[in-house]
Amino acid sequence: MTVYPFLVHVGGFTLTGYGIMMMLGFLVAGWIYSRELRRRGFDSAIAWDSVVLGVIGGLAGSKLYFAISVGHLSAMFARGGLVWYGGLAGGVVAVFAYMWLKKLPFPVLLDAVSPSLAIGYLLGRVGCFMVGDDYGLPSRLPWAMAFPRGAPPSTAINLREQFHVAIPAGALPTQVLTVHPTQLYEIALTFVVFWLLWRWKEHRHAAGWLFGAYLVLSSAERIVAEIFRAKDDRIIGVITVAQILSLALIIVGAFLMRRHSQPPSQSATA
């Protein structure tokens, strides 16, 4: 199957599928978060304040991470370079600062936002698929896809030179290869993460447990997806930087789940 970028031309502007889905991801995540806050007895305006700050902090953190990774601060002003973990760090710093200034209960709000984070990430990966970004290694499986106008195109030379991927024998440099649609893998896996978090949102553990579960599940999903991704940051054999960061977050998440595993009443007296 061959996939082409989704573009919408409005006057002199061009909207990409990624930009559209990123905007939709923030809006849907904010709506779900606001619902959860109302259910828990909080002002839903907290959700939309957090969305605005998360967008600003996320974009800044994502661009800074990308600039540091390529070794050029000027890359912060390039069009591309939106890295998930940098965005997560920047968004967390901005939102945590907001919670601290407002004297809001961190654990309760982190639990409330956990399903929203998963659905926002899912919609972001839909955007990646729509522009042909973050695809996988060469594959001849029935569901493998070609991205002739991807970011970058899935040609043999791009896969070899940009991602250091072994190319199938006999492939011409400009030949567009079919690859694992890792964006779709992540969409499917993240939906499972969202479904589990949504089912567990009324858990009987202390506040903070669900956010720990989010860190464990979402990081495990990323570790699996990275196995099939075309990446240029494999630093220990086939292990990528994202997998190492994901493992660290799994440890943090498991710690939070264990620490907040007792019921709220017991947590208060502990």
Secondary structure, DSSP 8 states (H G I E B T S, - for coil): -B----EEEETTEEEEHHHHHHHHHHHHHHHHHHHHHHHTT--THHHHHHHHHHHHHHHHHHHHHHHHHHT-GGGGGSS----HHHHHHHHHHHHHHHHHHHT--HHHHHHHHHHHHHHHHHHHHHHHHHHT-S-BSB--STT-EE-TTSSS--BHHHHHHHH-----TT--TT-B-EE--HHHHHHHHHHHHHHHHHHTTT-SS-TTHHHHHHHHHHHHHHHHHHHHB--S-EEETTEEHHHHHHHHHHHHHHHHHHHT-S-HHHHHH-
